C-alpha cells in the first residue's frame, strides 16, 4: 500500500514538470531582426521622415538638405573602403 501512495504523487509531479516547459512555449515571442521588433518597423525610413516633416510644415531648407547630403557622403566614404592604387 505504501508503494502505491508514493507512485501517485510521483506520477503527478513528473507530469507537472514535463508539462511546465510546454506551457512556456505556448505564447509566441516576438523576434527582433535589425530595426524590426514585434513585427513593426521602429526606425523610420528617410522617405517617411521627409513625408512627415513636409506634412507638418517643418521641411528642411535646401541648405540643410545639402548639408545632410554632404554628411551622408562623408560617412559613406569613411565606412566603405575605396580601392586604392596598387
Number of C-alpha atoms within 10 A of each C-alpha: 5 6 7 9 9 10 11 11 11 12 11 11 12 11 11 11 11 11 11 10 10 10 9 9 9 8 8 7 8 10 10 11 10 9 12 13 13 12 11 9 12 11 12 10 10 9 9 11 13 15 13 13 13 12 10 9 9 10 15 13 9 9 9 11 12 12 12 13 12 12 12 12 12 11 11 11 11 10 9 8 8 8 6 5 4 3
